[in-house]
Amino acid sequence: MQTQPESKDTPDRSARAARFRDALFALVAGVLLIGLLEAGAYLVVGPVNVDVGGINKLMMMGGEAPLMQFVKDPVLGYRLANNKLDDPMFQDQWGQNYTRKKPEGVFRIICLGGSTTYGTCADPRTTYPALLESLFNKSLGESPRRFEVVNAGTMGYNSWHSMLRAAQELDAMQPDMYLLMDGLNDVITSMSASPDTQDQMERLTAQVNVGITGRTSWVSRLDGVLRKSALYRLMRRWSDSIKTARLENKGEAARKIASFGYEKNMSTFIQRAQEKGVGVMLVNYPWVVRPDENFEQLSNRIPYKLDRNYFPYFQAGREYISKVNADLGKSLGALVADPQPIIDDSLKTDRNVRRIFCDTVHFTHLGNFYIAATAFNILQQYAPLKNYLGEYPLKEPETRVLETMRAMDIHPHYAGGAIFPKPTEKPLDARIVDMRDIQVSPEADMPPWKVYSPSPGAGKGTLRVQVGKSAAFKRANDFNAIIYVRFSNPQEAAIIRFWDGTSTQINHPGGAGWSPISERYGLHIPDPGTGSGIMEIELHGLAQLWSREGELLFENPQGD
């Protein structure tokens, strides 16, 4: 029996089968190895579901704010309960409503940041966004143009929130300009931010990037997909830690601040905005700390207590945020406003610490005005804004700044709501000894109070007040007294002349209509020595002097 000859391609088939088995084995081994590595990485970086409660705790929010409630948000961690994305109105933390669609003929500026933008220690009229809007609209003259400055500041939010909020909701409001005063909360959060929390933030950012395909680069979208892998996230964490280790800094505080991601967040924000033709201004948060002082020097200089652990972070943060903003301004063409120099100059006088800062991080009326005026002066030269104004340029903007400055400068602190005087504001020894062209009316809604104002048709009226001694008058470095006056319009004034020849003029704090009844104004009353002194209070127009059961002047407590 003759055997069939073996086919010549049998060895080839056998070789191919062997190679296929080897490749399949390598693939299975590779998948198993990657699976083991993925499982190991998972043990390090944790699950992919977001710990919203942890982020809420990190942001130091208890779920409640003075005016509005916060609710959990799957991306931002928390958001204002009344500010729903599907609502045609946008509501800020003060309860002010804006149409999400920009009105015709309006130059819309949206201000982003945390509590310092929202305006802790201020009221709706004296936040820096409100003062900025007032400066613009007062300078328009007869122009049909109008400026709208939206306060999108939210307590506890940092640059990461600002970046995501623009992509998620604020771009749809058609802003012409974004102003961002971030940095403070980045610095504070970096003190306690763990790698796990930062990883959660990165995943949330990637989630948004994937969801807005038309607005982000393919690299960002690919990163968003890959971040579902624990191994990829672990490799990114190692890569970021190596980059951070190479940063030149002065210590652990600077390293942690840099690693939190402020520069990356701001860079992403600016580039996204520019792609949409929206301008960006970075506002340097002005710090109360100085770069050339130690903790003991700061404690002796300011009337507020700062935790020692915060001090190195605040010093490093001041330097880092300012440098990053300057670098981004040069590399990406963003505008940069820096109110730090004017505030530093004002703080050379110790009495001004209380007049600018109401605590170690938040601002009074005057501090907010410094921020608004700095931004206003730079924005005047912004080409798209000048094109918007066209044949109607701003009229005497420098005069408007000085007028507002004068109104803000007299405030010792902030209005603080309708409770007045404060329990710590004890009445001073002061009584009326003479009046000319003055009428007295009881305030029907507030029985303990009476109102002194010029008689009808008089135009002005004068009260002469005898003031006795007070230990407060020996304080030479701050406002030592509070007076409550009220105005119906910005043209009215109260002029106060003291026995030593000095005088003070008080004006409307800004805005339209009557000023609030609780508006505090500061006086520096000279020491009458061993006796008493006579001061004159001259009221113009419909200006009012408020008196509670004969009490005209109240002590401004030291440190209040």
C-alpha positions as CSV (number, residue, x, y, z in Angstrom):
1,M,0.0,0.0,0.0
2,Q,1.5,3.3,-1.1
3,T,1.5,6.1,1.5
4,Q,0.3,9.6,0.3
5,P,3.0,12.1,0.4
6,E,2.8,14.7,3.2
7,S,1.6,18.1,2.0
8,K,4.4,20.6,1.9
9,D,2.4,23.3,3.7
10,T,1.8,21.2,6.8
11,P,4.8,22.6,8.6
12,D,3.7,26.1,7.8
13,R,0.2,25.4,9.2
14,S,1.8,24.0,12.3
15,A,4.0,27.0,12.7
16,R,1.1,29.4,12.3
17,A,-0.9,27.4,14.8
18,A,2.0,27.6,17.2
19,R,2.3,31.3,16.7
20,F,-1.4,31.8,17.2
21,R,-1.4,29.8,20.4
22,D,1.6,31.8,21.6
23,A,-0.1,35.1,20.7
24,L,-3.4,34.0,22.4
25,F,-1.5,32.9,25.5
26,A,0.3,36.3,25.5
27,L,-3.0,38.1,25.1
28,V,-4.6,36.2,27.9
29,A,-1.6,36.7,30.1
30,G,-1.5,40.4,29.2
31,V,-5.2,40.8,30.0
32,L,-4.7,38.9,33.3
33,L,-1.7,41.1,34.1
34,I,-3.6,44.3,33.3
35,G,-6.5,43.0,35.3
36,L,-4.2,42.3,38.3
37,L,-2.6,45.8,37.9
38,E,-6.1,47.4,37.6
39,A,-7.2,45.6,40.7
40,G,-4.1,46.7,42.5
41,A,-4.6,50.3,41.3
42,Y,-8.2,50.1,42.4
43,L,-7.1,49.3,45.9
44,V,-5.0,52.5,45.9
45,V,-7.2,55.0,44.1
46,G,-10.6,53.7,45.2
47,P,-13.9,53.3,43.4
48,V,-15.1,55.5,40.5
49,N,-18.4,56.6,42.2
50,V,-18.0,60.1,43.5
51,D,-18.1,60.8,47.3
52,V,-20.2,64.0,47.1
53,G,-20.5,64.1,50.9
54,G,-16.7,64.1,51.2
55,I,-16.5,67.0,48.8
56,N,-19.2,68.9,50.7
57,K,-17.2,68.4,53.9
58,L,-14.0,69.4,52.2
59,M,-15.6,72.7,51.1
60,M,-16.7,73.3,54.7
61,M,-20.4,73.7,53.8
62,G,-23.1,72.5,56.3
63,G,-25.8,72.6,53.6
64,E,-27.1,76.1,54.6
65,A,-26.3,79.7,53.7
66,P,-27.6,82.9,55.2
67,L,-30.0,83.5,52.3
68,M,-30.3,80.3,50.3
69,Q,-30.1,76.6,50.7
70,F,-27.5,74.3,49.1
71,V,-28.2,70.8,47.7
72,K,-25.9,68.1,46.6
73,D,-24.8,68.2,43.0
74,P,-23.3,65.2,41.2
75,V,-20.6,67.3,39.6
76,L,-19.9,70.4,41.7
77,G,-20.5,68.6,45.1
78,Y,-23.2,71.2,46.1
79,R,-25.1,74.0,44.4
80,L,-27.7,76.6,45.2
81,A,-31.0,74.8,45.6
82,N,-33.0,77.5,43.8
83,N,-30.6,77.8,40.9
84,K,-31.7,74.9,38.6
85,L,-30.1,74.5,35.2
86,D,-33.4,74.1,33.4
87,D,-34.8,77.3,34.8
88,P,-34.8,80.3,32.4
89,M,-33.7,82.5,35.3
90,F,-30.3,82.4,37.0
91,Q,-30.4,83.3,40.7
92,D,-27.3,84.4,42.6
93,Q,-26.6,83.7,46.3
94,W,-28.3,87.0,47.2
95,G,-31.5,86.0,45.5
96,Q,-31.0,88.3,42.6
97,N,-32.5,87.0,39.3
98,Y,-31.0,87.3,35.8
99,T,-32.3,86.0,32.5
100,R,-30.1,83.2,31.2
101,K,-30.5,84.7,27.8
102,K,-28.6,88.0,27.7
103,P,-30.8,91.0,27.1
104,E,-30.4,93.0,23.9
105,G,-27.9,95.9,24.1
106,V,-26.2,94.7,27.3
107,F,-22.6,94.1,28.0
108,R,-22.7,91.2,30.4
109,I,-19.9,90.4,32.9
110,I,-20.0,87.3,35.0
111,C,-18.0,87.3,38.2
112,L,-16.9,83.9,39.6
113,G,-15.3,83.0,42.9
114,G,-16.1,82.0,46.4
115,S,-17.4,84.0,49.4
116,T,-15.2,87.0,48.7
117,T,-16.9,87.4,45.4
118,Y,-20.4,86.6,46.8
119,G,-19.7,89.3,49.4
120,T,-19.6,87.9,52.9
121,C,-19.5,91.0,55.2
122,A,-21.3,93.1,52.5
123,D,-24.8,93.5,51.3
124,P,-26.2,93.2,47.8
125,R,-25.2,96.8,46.9
126,T,-21.7,96.7,48.2
127,T,-20.2,93.4,46.9
128,Y,-17.4,94.1,44.4
129,P,-19.6,92.9,41.4
130,A,-22.4,95.3,42.4
131,L,-19.9,98.2,42.9
132,L,-18.3,97.4,39.5
133,E,-21.7,97.5,37.8
134,S,-22.5,100.8,39.5
135,L,-19.2,102.4,38.4
136,F,-19.9,101.5,34.8
137,N,-23.6,102.5,34.7
138,K,-22.9,105.8,36.5
139,S,-20.2,106.6,33.8
140,L,-22.5,106.0,30.8
141,G,-24.1,109.4,30.8
142,E,-26.8,109.6,28.1
143,S,-25.5,106.4,26.4
144,P,-28.2,103.8,25.5
145,R,-25.7,101.1,26.5
146,R,-26.0,99.2,29.7
147,F,-23.7,97.0,31.8
148,E,-24.9,93.9,33.7
149,V,-22.5,92.4,36.2
150,V,-23.7,89.0,37.4
151,N,-22.5,87.9,40.8
152,A,-21.9,84.1,40.4
153,G,-19.8,83.9,43.5
154,T,-20.7,81.0,45.8
155,M,-19.4,80.4,49.3
156,G,-16.7,77.7,49.4
157,Y,-16.2,77.4,45.6
158,N,-12.7,77.4,44.1
159,S,-11.1,77.5,40.7
160,W,-12.2,73.9,39.9
161,H,-15.8,74.9,40.5
162,S,-15.4,78.0,38.3
163,M,-14.0,75.9,35.4
164,L,-16.8,73.4,35.5
165,R,-19.6,76.0,36.0
166,A,-18.6,77.9,32.9
167,A,-18.7,74.7,30.8
168,Q,-21.9,73.4,32.5
169,E,-24.1,76.5,32.7
170,L,-22.6,80.0,32.6
171,D,-21.4,79.9,28.9
172,A,-25.1,79.5,28.0
173,M,-25.7,83.0,29.6
174,Q,-23.8,84.6,26.7
175,P,-21.3,86.6,28.8
176,D,-19.0,89.1,27.1
177,M,-16.5,88.9,29.9
178,Y,-15.6,86.6,32.8
179,L,-14.0,88.0,36.0
180,L,-12.4,85.3,38.2
181,M,-11.2,86.1,41.7
182,D,-10.2,82.5,42.8
183,G,-7.2,81.5,44.8
184,L,-8.2,81.8,48.5
185,N,-10.3,78.7,48.6
186,D,-7.8,76.8,46.5
187,V,-5.2,77.6,49.1
188,I,-7.5,76.7,52.1
189,T,-8.7,73.5,50.4
190,S,-5.1,72.5,49.5
191,M,-4.3,72.3,53.2
192,S,-6.5,69.3,53.7
193,A,-7.1,68.0,50.2
194,S,-6.0,64.3,50.0
195,P,-4.9,62.6,46.7
196,D,-8.2,60.7,46.7
197,T,-10.3,63.9,46.8
198,Q,-8.2,65.5,44.0
199,D,-8.6,62.2,42.0
200,Q,-12.4,62.6,42.5
201,M,-12.2,66.2,41.2
202,E,-10.2,65.1,38.2
203,R,-12.8,62.4,37.4
204,L,-15.7,64.8,37.7
205,T,-13.8,67.2,35.4
206,A,-13.3,64.4,32.9
207,Q,-17.0,63.5,33.1
208,V,-17.9,67.0,32.1
209,N,-15.4,67.0,29.3
210,V,-16.8,63.9,27.8
211,G,-20.3,65.3,28.0
212,I,-19.5,68.5,26.1
213,T,-17.8,67.0,23.0
214,G,-18.2,70.1,20.9
215,R,-16.4,72.3,23.4
216,T,-13.3,70.3,24.4
217,S,-10.3,68.9,22.6
218,W,-10.1,65.2,21.6
219,V,-7.2,64.8,24.2
220,S,-9.6,66.0,27.0
221,R,-12.3,63.7,25.8
222,L,-9.9,60.7,25.6
223,D,-8.7,61.5,29.1
224,G,-12.3,61.5,30.2
225,V,-12.8,58.0,28.8
226,L,-9.5,56.6,30.2
227,R,-10.2,57.9,33.7
228,K,-12.7,55.1,34.1
229,S,-9.5,53.0,34.5
230,A,-8.1,52.9,38.0
231,L,-4.6,52.0,36.6
232,Y,-4.7,55.1,34.3
233,R,-5.7,57.3,37.3
234,L,-2.9,55.8,39.4
235,M,-0.4,56.5,36.6
236,R,-1.7,60.1,36.3
237,R,-1.3,60.6,40.0
238,W,2.3,59.4,39.9
239,S,3.0,61.6,36.9
240,D,1.4,64.6,38.6
241,S,3.4,64.0,41.8
242,I,6.7,63.9,39.8
243,K,5.8,67.2,38.1
244,T,4.9,68.8,41.4
245,A,8.2,67.6,43.0
246,R,10.0,69.5,40.3
247,L,8.3,72.8,41.1
248,E,10.5,75.4,42.7
249,N,8.8,76.6,45.9
250,K,9.6,77.7,49.4
251,G,8.2,74.8,51.3
252,E,5.5,72.3,51.8
253,A,2.7,74.9,51.7
254,A,3.7,76.1,48.3
255,R,4.1,72.5,47.0
256,K,0.6,71.5,48.2
257,I,-1.0,74.7,46.8
258,A,0.6,74.1,43.4
259,S,-0.5,70.5,43.3
260,F,-4.1,71.4,43.9
261,G,-4.5,72.5,40.2
262,Y,-5.2,76.3,40.2
263,E,-2.9,76.9,37.2
264,K,-4.5,74.0,35.2
265,N,-8.0,75.1,36.0
266,M,-7.4,78.7,35.1
267,S,-5.6,77.8,31.9
268,T,-8.5,75.5,30.8
269,F,-11.0,78.2,31.7
270,I,-9.2,80.9,29.7
271,Q,-8.8,78.8,26.6
272,R,-12.4,77.6,26.6
273,A,-13.6,81.1,27.0
274,Q,-11.4,82.4,24.2
275,E,-12.6,79.7,21.8
276,K,-16.1,81.2,22.3
277,G,-14.9,84.8,21.9
278,V,-15.4,85.6,25.6
279,G,-12.9,87.8,27.4
280,V,-11.3,86.8,30.7
281,M,-9.9,88.9,33.5
282,L,-8.1,87.2,36.4
283,V,-8.4,89.3,39.6
284,N,-5.7,88.7,42.2
285,Y,-7.2,88.0,45.5
286,P,-5.7,90.6,47.9
287,W,-4.3,89.1,51.1
288,V,-4.0,90.6,54.5
289,V,-0.7,88.9,55.1
290,R,2.6,90.4,53.9
291,P,5.4,88.3,52.3
292,D,8.1,89.9,54.5
293,E,6.6,89.4,58.0
294,N,6.5,86.5,60.5
295,F,3.4,85.2,62.3
296,E,4.1,87.3,65.4
297,Q,4.4,90.5,63.4
298,L,1.1,89.7,61.6
299,S,-0.6,89.0,64.9
300,N,0.5,92.4,66.3
301,R,-0.6,94.2,63.2
302,I,-4.1,93.0,62.6
303,P,-7.0,93.0,65.0
304,Y,-8.2,89.5,64.0
305,K,-7.0,86.1,65.0
306,L,-5.5,83.9,62.3
307,D,-4.7,80.3,63.0
308,R,-1.0,79.8,62.9
309,N,-1.4,76.8,60.5
310,Y,-2.9,79.1,57.9
311,F,-0.1,81.6,57.9
312,P,2.5,79.8,55.7
313,Y,-0.3,78.8,53.3
314,F,-1.5,82.4,53.0
315,Q,2.0,83.7,52.4
316,A,2.8,81.0,49.9
317,G,-0.6,81.5,48.3
318,R,-0.2,85.2,47.9
319,E,3.0,84.7,45.9
320,Y,1.9,81.6,43.9
321,I,-1.6,82.9,42.8
322,S,-0.2,86.3,41.8
323,K,2.7,84.6,39.8
324,V,0.4,82.2,38.0
325,N,-2.1,84.9,37.1
326,A,0.7,87.1,35.7
327,D,2.1,84.1,33.7
328,L,-1.3,83.2,32.3
329,G,-1.9,86.8,31.4
330,K,1.3,86.9,29.3
331,S,1.0,83.4,27.7
332,L,-2.7,83.4,27.0
333,G,-3.6,87.1,26.7
334,A,-6.0,87.3,29.7
335,L,-6.4,90.6,31.5
336,V,-5.1,90.7,35.1
337,A,-6.3,93.1,37.8
338,D,-4.2,93.4,40.9
339,P,-5.8,95.3,43.8
340,Q,-3.0,94.1,46.2
341,P,-0.8,97.2,45.8
342,I,-3.5,99.7,46.7
343,I,-4.6,97.6,49.6
344,D,-1.0,97.1,50.8
345,D,-0.6,100.8,50.7
346,S,-3.8,101.4,52.7
347,L,-2.8,98.9,55.3
348,K,0.4,100.9,56.1
349,T,-2.0,102.7,58.5
350,D,-3.1,100.2,61.1
351,R,-6.6,101.7,61.5
352,N,-7.3,100.7,57.9
353,V,-7.2,97.0,58.6
354,R,-10.7,97.1,60.1
355,R,-11.9,99.4,57.4
356,I,-10.8,97.1,54.6
357,F,-11.0,93.6,56.1
358,C,-13.9,92.5,58.3
359,D,-12.0,89.4,59.3
360,T,-8.8,87.7,58.0
361,V,-10.1,86.9,54.6
362,H,-13.3,88.9,53.7
363,F,-13.8,92.6,52.8
364,T,-15.9,95.5,54.0
365,H,-17.5,98.0,51.7
366,L,-14.2,99.8,51.2
367,G,-12.2,96.6,50.5
368,N,-14.8,95.6,47.9
369,F,-14.5,99.0,46.3
370,Y,-10.8,98.8,45.9
371,I,-11.3,95.5,44.0
372,A,-14.1,96.9,41.9
373,A,-12.2,100.1,41.1
374,T,-9.0,98.2,40.1
375,A,-11.0,96.0,37.7
376,F,-12.9,99.0,36.4
377,N,-9.8,101.0,35.5
378,I,-8.3,98.1,33.5
379,L,-11.6,97.2,31.7
380,Q,-12.0,100.7,30.4
381,Q,-9.1,99.9,28.0
382,Y,-10.4,96.5,26.9
383,A,-10.9,96.7,23.1
384,P,-14.2,94.7,22.8
385,L,-15.7,96.9,25.6
386,K,-14.6,100.1,23.8
387,N,-16.1,98.8,20.6
388,Y,-19.4,98.0,22.4
389,L,-19.5,101.6,23.7
390,G,-18.9,103.0,20.2
391,E,-19.8,106.6,19.9
392,Y,-20.8,106.7,23.6
393,P,-17.5,106.5,25.6
394,L,-17.6,106.5,29.4
395,K,-18.0,110.0,30.9
396,E,-15.6,111.1,33.5
397,P,-14.9,107.6,34.9
398,E,-12.2,108.9,37.3
399,T,-14.8,111.3,38.9
400,R,-17.1,108.3,39.4
401,V,-14.4,106.4,41.1
402,L,-13.6,109.3,43.4
403,E,-17.3,109.9,44.2
404,T,-17.8,106.2,45.1
405,M,-14.6,106.2,47.0
406,R,-15.8,109.1,49.1
407,A,-19.0,107.3,49.9
408,M,-17.3,104.0,50.8
409,D,-14.5,105.7,52.8
410,I,-16.8,106.9,55.6
411,H,-18.0,103.4,56.4
412,P,-16.4,102.0,59.5
413,H,-17.6,98.5,58.8
414,Y,-20.6,97.2,56.9
415,A,-24.4,97.7,57.1
416,G,-24.9,94.2,58.6
417,G,-28.7,94.1,58.1
418,A,-31.6,95.9,59.8
419,I,-30.5,95.2,63.4
420,F,-29.0,98.5,64.6
421,P,-27.3,99.6,66.6
422,K,-25.3,96.5,67.4
423,P,-25.4,95.4,71.1
424,T,-21.7,96.4,71.3
425,E,-22.4,99.9,70.1
426,K,-23.1,101.7,73.4
427,P,-24.5,105.2,73.3
428,L,-22.1,108.1,73.8
429,D,-22.8,111.2,75.9
430,A,-24.3,113.5,73.2
431,R,-27.4,115.8,73.4
432,I,-28.9,118.4,71.1
433,V,-28.5,122.0,72.4
434,D,-29.8,124.0,69.4
435,M,-31.6,123.4,66.1
436,R,-32.1,125.7,63.0
437,D,-34.5,124.8,60.2
438,I,-35.0,121.2,61.5
439,Q,-38.2,119.2,61.9
440,V,-38.5,116.2,64.2
441,S,-40.8,113.3,63.3
442,P,-41.3,109.9,65.1
443,E,-40.6,106.9,62.9
444,A,-44.0,105.1,62.9
445,D,-42.5,101.7,62.0
446,M,-39.8,101.9,64.6
447,P,-41.2,103.6,67.7
448,P,-37.9,104.1,69.7
449,W,-36.5,106.1,66.8
450,K,-37.0,109.8,65.8
451,V,-35.9,111.4,62.6
452,Y,-34.3,114.9,62.3
453,S,-34.4,116.4,58.8
454,P,-34.4,119.9,57.2
455,S,-37.8,121.8,57.5
456,P,-39.9,121.7,54.2
457,G,-38.5,124.2,51.7
458,A,-35.4,125.0,53.8
459,G,-32.9,123.1,51.7
460,K,-30.7,122.5,54.7
461,G,-30.9,122.4,58.5
462,T,-28.4,122.5,61.4
463,L,-28.2,120.8,64.8
464,R,-25.7,121.8,67.5
465,V,-24.7,118.8,69.7
466,Q,-22.8,118.8,73.0
467,V,-20.5,115.8,73.3
468,G,-19.1,114.7,76.6
469,K,-15.9,112.7,77.4
470,S,-15.4,109.1,76.3
471,A,-12.5,106.7,76.5
472,A,-13.2,105.9,72.8
473,F,-12.1,109.4,71.8
474,K,-8.5,108.7,73.0
475,R,-8.2,106.2,70.2
476,A,-6.5,108.1,67.5
477,N,-6.1,105.3,64.9
478,D,-9.7,104.4,63.9
479,F,-13.3,105.5,63.8
480,N,-14.4,105.8,67.4
481,A,-18.1,106.6,66.9
482,I,-21.1,105.5,64.7
483,I,-23.8,107.8,63.4
484,Y,-27.0,106.8,61.6
485,V,-28.0,109.1,58.8
486,R,-30.1,108.4,55.7
487,F,-30.3,110.0,52.2
488,S,-33.0,110.0,49.5
489,N,-30.5,110.4,46.6
490,P,-26.7,110.7,45.9
491,Q,-26.8,114.5,45.8
492,E,-27.6,114.9,49.5
493,A,-25.0,115.2,52.2
494,A,-24.5,115.5,55.9
495,I,-21.6,117.8,56.9
496,I,-20.2,117.4,60.5
497,R,-17.9,120.1,62.0
498,F,-16.0,119.4,65.2
499,W,-14.7,121.8,67.9
500,D,-11.1,121.4,66.8
501,G,-11.8,122.8,63.3
502,T,-11.9,119.4,61.5
503,S,-15.0,118.3,59.5
504,T,-16.4,115.2,57.8
505,Q,-18.8,115.0,54.9
506,I,-21.1,111.9,54.6
507,N,-22.8,111.0,51.3
508,H,-25.3,108.5,50.0
509,P,-23.5,105.0,49.9
510,G,-24.6,104.5,46.3
511,G,-27.5,103.1,44.3
512,A,-30.9,104.5,43.7
513,G,-33.5,105.7,46.2
514,W,-33.3,105.9,49.9
515,S,-30.3,104.4,51.6
516,P,-30.9,101.7,54.2
517,I,-32.0,102.8,57.6
518,S,-29.3,100.6,59.2
519,E,-26.4,102.1,57.2
520,R,-23.5,102.8,59.6
521,Y,-21.2,105.8,59.1
522,G,-18.0,106.2,61.0
523,L,-16.8,109.4,62.7
524,H,-13.5,110.2,64.3
525,I,-14.5,112.5,67.1
526,P,-11.6,114.4,68.6
527,D,-11.0,114.1,72.4
528,P,-12.7,117.1,74.1
529,G,-10.2,116.8,77.0
530,T,-11.5,117.4,80.5
531,G,-14.8,119.0,79.4
532,S,-17.1,118.7,76.5
533,G,-17.3,120.0,72.9
534,I,-19.9,121.3,70.6
535,M,-20.2,119.8,67.1
536,E,-22.5,120.9,64.3
537,I,-24.5,118.5,62.0
538,E,-25.6,120.1,58.8
539,L,-28.2,118.2,56.8
540,H,-28.9,119.0,53.1
541,G,-31.9,118.2,51.0
542,L,-34.0,115.4,52.6
543,A,-31.1,113.9,54.6
544,Q,-32.1,112.5,57.9
545,L,-30.4,112.0,61.3
546,W,-31.8,109.1,63.2
547,S,-32.0,109.2,67.1
548,R,-33.0,106.4,69.4
549,E,-34.7,107.8,72.5
550,G,-32.4,110.8,72.4
551,E,-29.2,108.8,71.5
552,L,-27.4,110.3,68.5
553,L,-23.9,108.8,68.6
554,F,-22.8,105.3,69.4
555,E,-19.4,104.0,70.3
556,N,-17.6,102.0,67.6
557,P,-16.1,99.2,69.6
558,Q,-12.4,98.6,69.1
559,G,-12.0,95.6,66.9
560,D,-15.7,95.5,65.8
